Amino acid sequence: MHHPNLITAIINILCRPIETERNKKVRLKMKIILFFIYKTHLRLRDCTTAL
């Protein structure tokens, strides 16, 4: 289970309109992390449905 507060915080960071260079780098890292979480989640879901 993911913490809803963590997801909310991530979404707030990604949707924040003001972007400095640092924010752009953080945003890119967060997108990569979210992508891996999403892929892992799909893989886990596939494993549970296959059982």
Backbone as XML, in Angstrom:
<?xml version="1.0"?>
<chain id="A" units="angstrom">
  <residue number="1" name="MET">
    <atom name="N" x="0.839" y="-1.207" z="0.000"/>
    <atom name="CA" x="0.000" y="0.000" z="0.000"/>
    <atom name="C" x="0.873" y="1.256" z="0.000"/>
  </residue>
  <residue number="2" name="HIS">
    <atom name="N" x="0.514" y="2.195" z="-0.861"/>
    <atom name="CA" x="1.213" y="3.476" z="-0.881"/>
    <atom name="C" x="0.491" y="4.434" z="0.058"/>
  </residue>
  <residue number="3" name="HIS">
    <atom name="N" x="1.234" y="5.347" z="0.642"/>
    <atom name="CA" x="0.630" y="6.337" z="1.521"/>
    <atom name="C" x="-0.027" y="7.421" z="0.681"/>
  </residue>
  <residue number="4" name="PRO">
    <atom name="N" x="-1.328" y="7.669" z="0.887"/>
    <atom name="CA" x="-2.032" y="8.697" z="0.102"/>
    <atom name="C" x="-1.387" y="10.079" z="0.234"/>
  </residue>
  <residue number="5" name="ASN">
    <atom name="N" x="-0.876" y="10.399" z="1.432"/>
    <atom name="CA" x="-0.241" y="11.706" z="1.641"/>
    <atom name="C" x="0.997" y="11.857" z="0.777"/>
  </residue>
  <residue number="6" name="LEU">
    <atom name="N" x="1.758" y="10.773" z="0.632"/>
    <atom name="CA" x="2.962" y="10.794" z="-0.200"/>
    <atom name="C" x="2.581" y="11.046" z="-1.653"/>
  </residue>
  <residue number="7" name="ILE">
    <atom name="N" x="1.564" y="10.342" z="-2.130"/>
    <atom name="CA" x="1.103" y="10.501" z="-3.512"/>
    <atom name="C" x="0.600" y="11.928" z="-3.733"/>
  </residue>
  <residue number="8" name="THR">
    <atom name="N" x="-0.150" y="12.449" z="-2.772"/>
    <atom name="CA" x="-0.652" y="13.827" z="-2.864"/>
    <atom name="C" x="0.500" y="14.815" z="-2.951"/>
  </residue>
  <residue number="9" name="ALA">
    <atom name="N" x="1.526" y="14.605" z="-2.122"/>
    <atom name="CA" x="2.702" y="15.481" z="-2.132"/>
    <atom name="C" x="3.407" y="15.431" z="-3.486"/>
  </residue>
  <residue number="10" name="ILE">
    <atom name="N" x="3.551" y="14.227" z="-4.034"/>
    <atom name="CA" x="4.195" y="14.056" z="-5.341"/>
    <atom name="C" x="3.393" y="14.783" z="-6.422"/>
  </residue>
  <residue number="11" name="ILE">
    <atom name="N" x="2.076" y="14.601" z="-6.401"/>
    <atom name="CA" x="1.213" y="15.254" z="-7.391"/>
    <atom name="C" x="1.332" y="16.773" z="-7.270"/>
  </residue>
  <residue number="12" name="ASN">
    <atom name="N" x="1.351" y="17.278" z="-6.036"/>
    <atom name="CA" x="1.498" y="18.726" z="-5.819"/>
    <atom name="C" x="2.803" y="19.243" z="-6.395"/>
  </residue>
  <residue number="13" name="ILE">
    <atom name="N" x="3.889" y="18.487" z="-6.206"/>
    <atom name="CA" x="5.194" y="18.883" z="-6.749"/>
    <atom name="C" x="5.149" y="18.890" z="-8.281"/>
  </residue>
  <residue number="14" name="LEU">
    <atom name="N" x="4.562" y="17.845" z="-8.857"/>
    <atom name="CA" x="4.512" y="17.729" z="-10.315"/>
    <atom name="C" x="3.622" y="18.796" z="-10.945"/>
  </residue>
  <residue number="15" name="CYS">
    <atom name="N" x="2.560" y="19.186" z="-10.258"/>
    <atom name="CA" x="1.593" y="20.128" z="-10.829"/>
    <atom name="C" x="1.890" y="21.584" z="-10.502"/>
  </residue>
  <residue number="16" name="ARG">
    <atom name="N" x="2.903" y="21.817" z="-9.688"/>
    <atom name="CA" x="3.245" y="23.195" z="-9.309"/>
    <atom name="C" x="3.675" y="23.981" z="-10.551"/>
  </residue>
  <residue number="17" name="PRO">
    <atom name="N" x="3.045" y="25.118" z="-10.832"/>
    <atom name="CA" x="3.344" y="25.845" z="-12.069"/>
    <atom name="C" x="4.712" y="26.515" z="-12.087"/>
  </residue>
  <residue number="18" name="ILE">
    <atom name="N" x="5.194" y="26.962" z="-10.926"/>
    <atom name="CA" x="6.484" y="27.658" z="-10.867"/>
    <atom name="C" x="7.600" y="26.621" z="-10.909"/>
  </residue>
  <residue number="19" name="GLU">
    <atom name="N" x="8.447" y="26.723" z="-11.927"/>
    <atom name="CA" x="9.518" y="25.741" z="-12.090"/>
    <atom name="C" x="10.881" y="26.403" z="-12.204"/>
  </residue>
  <residue number="20" name="THR">
    <atom name="N" x="11.722" y="26.129" z="-11.239"/>
    <atom name="CA" x="13.118" y="26.547" z="-11.339"/>
    <atom name="C" x="13.869" y="25.385" z="-11.980"/>
  </residue>
  <residue number="21" name="GLU">
    <atom name="N" x="15.136" y="25.570" z="-12.253"/>
    <atom name="CA" x="15.937" y="24.477" z="-12.827"/>
    <atom name="C" x="15.953" y="23.280" z="-11.885"/>
  </residue>
  <residue number="22" name="ARG">
    <atom name="N" x="16.062" y="23.566" z="-10.583"/>
    <atom name="CA" x="16.094" y="22.497" z="-9.584"/>
    <atom name="C" x="14.775" y="21.722" z="-9.597"/>
  </residue>
  <residue number="23" name="ASN">
    <atom name="N" x="13.674" y="22.456" z="-9.667"/>
    <atom name="CA" x="12.368" y="21.813" z="-9.698"/>
    <atom name="C" x="12.212" y="20.909" z="-10.914"/>
  </residue>
  <residue number="24" name="LYS">
    <atom name="N" x="12.762" y="21.342" z="-12.045"/>
    <atom name="CA" x="12.689" y="20.529" z="-13.261"/>
    <atom name="C" x="13.412" y="19.210" z="-13.069"/>
  </residue>
  <residue number="25" name="LYS">
    <atom name="N" x="14.581" y="19.265" z="-12.407"/>
    <atom name="CA" x="15.345" y="18.045" z="-12.144"/>
    <atom name="C" x="14.585" y="17.137" z="-11.187"/>
  </residue>
  <residue number="26" name="VAL">
    <atom name="N" x="14.018" y="17.725" z="-10.137"/>
    <atom name="CA" x="13.237" y="16.959" z="-9.161"/>
    <atom name="C" x="12.034" y="16.327" z="-9.856"/>
  </residue>
  <residue number="27" name="ARG">
    <atom name="N" x="11.382" y="17.113" z="-10.701"/>
    <atom name="CA" x="10.204" y="16.637" z="-11.422"/>
    <atom name="C" x="10.551" y="15.439" z="-12.307"/>
  </residue>
  <residue number="28" name="LEU">
    <atom name="N" x="11.681" y="15.519" z="-12.983"/>
    <atom name="CA" x="12.120" y="14.422" z="-13.839"/>
    <atom name="C" x="12.380" y="13.167" z="-13.009"/>
  </residue>
  <residue number="29" name="LYS">
    <atom name="N" x="13.061" y="13.338" z="-11.870"/>
    <atom name="CA" x="13.329" y="12.205" z="-10.974"/>
    <atom name="C" x="12.029" y="11.594" z="-10.480"/>
  </residue>
  <residue number="30" name="MET">
    <atom name="N" x="11.078" y="12.442" z="-10.107"/>
    <atom name="CA" x="9.797" y="11.956" z="-9.599"/>
    <atom name="C" x="9.038" y="11.187" z="-10.676"/>
  </residue>
  <residue number="31" name="LYS">
    <atom name="N" x="9.095" y="11.676" z="-11.907"/>
    <atom name="CA" x="8.437" y="10.971" z="-13.011"/>
    <atom name="C" x="9.035" y="9.587" z="-13.188"/>
  </residue>
  <residue number="32" name="ILE">
    <atom name="N" x="10.357" y="9.498" z="-13.103"/>
    <atom name="CA" x="11.045" y="8.210" z="-13.239"/>
    <atom name="C" x="10.644" y="7.284" z="-12.098"/>
  </residue>
  <residue number="33" name="ILE">
    <atom name="N" x="10.641" y="7.818" z="-10.868"/>
    <atom name="CA" x="10.264" y="7.016" z="-9.697"/>
    <atom name="C" x="8.818" y="6.542" z="-9.828"/>
  </residue>
  <residue number="34" name="LEU">
    <atom name="N" x="7.918" y="7.451" z="-10.204"/>
    <atom name="CA" x="6.511" y="7.092" z="-10.373"/>
    <atom name="C" x="6.341" y="6.035" z="-11.455"/>
  </residue>
  <residue number="35" name="PHE">
    <atom name="N" x="7.120" y="6.158" z="-12.533"/>
    <atom name="CA" x="7.069" y="5.192" z="-13.620"/>
    <atom name="C" x="7.439" y="3.798" z="-13.114"/>
  </residue>
  <residue number="36" name="PHE">
    <atom name="N" x="8.521" y="3.726" z="-12.311"/>
    <atom name="CA" x="8.946" y="2.435" z="-11.770"/>
    <atom name="C" x="7.932" y="1.878" z="-10.780"/>
  </residue>
  <residue number="37" name="ILE">
    <atom name="N" x="7.353" y="2.751" z="-9.944"/>
    <atom name="CA" x="6.320" y="2.310" z="-8.996"/>
    <atom name="C" x="5.137" y="1.743" z="-9.777"/>
  </residue>
  <residue number="38" name="TYR">
    <atom name="N" x="4.740" y="2.447" z="-10.834"/>
    <atom name="CA" x="3.610" y="2.035" z="-11.665"/>
    <atom name="C" x="3.881" y="0.689" z="-12.323"/>
  </residue>
  <residue number="39" name="LYS">
    <atom name="N" x="5.065" y="0.535" z="-12.912"/>
    <atom name="CA" x="5.446" y="-0.719" z="-13.568"/>
    <atom name="C" x="5.463" y="-1.869" z="-12.573"/>
  </residue>
  <residue number="40" name="THR">
    <atom name="N" x="6.058" y="-1.633" z="-11.398"/>
    <atom name="CA" x="6.135" y="-2.656" z="-10.358"/>
    <atom name="C" x="4.735" y="-3.027" z="-9.899"/>
  </residue>
  <residue number="41" name="HIS">
    <atom name="N" x="3.876" y="-2.030" z="-9.731"/>
    <atom name="CA" x="2.500" y="-2.255" z="-9.294"/>
    <atom name="C" x="1.757" y="-3.121" z="-10.313"/>
  </residue>
  <residue number="42" name="LEU">
    <atom name="N" x="1.924" y="-2.825" z="-11.592"/>
    <atom name="CA" x="1.284" y="-3.619" z="-12.642"/>
    <atom name="C" x="1.784" y="-5.058" z="-12.611"/>
  </residue>
  <residue number="43" name="ARG">
    <atom name="N" x="3.094" y="-5.217" z="-12.420"/>
    <atom name="CA" x="3.689" y="-6.540" z="-12.384"/>
    <atom name="C" x="3.143" y="-7.324" z="-11.191"/>
  </residue>
  <residue number="44" name="LEU">
    <atom name="N" x="3.032" y="-6.666" z="-10.037"/>
    <atom name="CA" x="2.502" y="-7.310" z="-8.835"/>
    <atom name="C" x="1.044" y="-7.698" z="-9.048"/>
  </residue>
  <residue number="45" name="ARG">
    <atom name="N" x="0.292" y="-6.816" z="-9.688"/>
    <atom name="CA" x="-1.117" y="-7.091" z="-9.947"/>
    <atom name="C" x="-1.254" y="-8.289" z="-10.891"/>
  </residue>
  <residue number="46" name="ASP">
    <atom name="N" x="-0.401" y="-8.350" z="-11.914"/>
    <atom name="CA" x="-0.422" y="-9.478" z="-12.844"/>
    <atom name="C" x="-0.116" y="-10.782" z="-12.124"/>
  </residue>
  <residue number="47" name="CYS">
    <atom name="N" x="0.840" y="-10.740" z="-11.189"/>
    <atom name="CA" x="1.209" y="-11.935" z="-10.426"/>
    <atom name="C" x="0.036" y="-12.415" z="-9.580"/>
  </residue>
  <residue number="48" name="THR">
    <atom name="N" x="-0.684" y="-11.499" z="-8.953"/>
    <atom name="CA" x="-1.791" y="-11.893" z="-8.079"/>
    <atom name="C" x="-2.979" y="-12.399" z="-8.891"/>
  </residue>
  <residue number="49" name="THR">
    <atom name="N" x="-3.220" y="-11.827" z="-10.063"/>
    <atom name="CA" x="-4.344" y="-12.292" z="-10.883"/>
    <atom name="C" x="-4.023" y="-13.637" z="-11.533"/>
  </residue>
  <residue number="50" name="ALA">
    <atom name="N" x="-2.726" y="-13.893" z="-11.758"/>
    <atom name="CA" x="-2.313" y="-15.160" z="-12.374"/>
    <atom name="C" x="-2.480" y="-16.336" z="-11.410"/>
  </residue>
  <residue number="51" name="LEU">
    <atom name="N" x="-2.430" y="-16.052" z="-10.096"/>
    <atom name="CA" x="-2.559" y="-17.132" z="-9.100"/>
    <atom name="C" x="-3.983" y="-17.670" z="-9.035"/>
  </residue>
</chain>
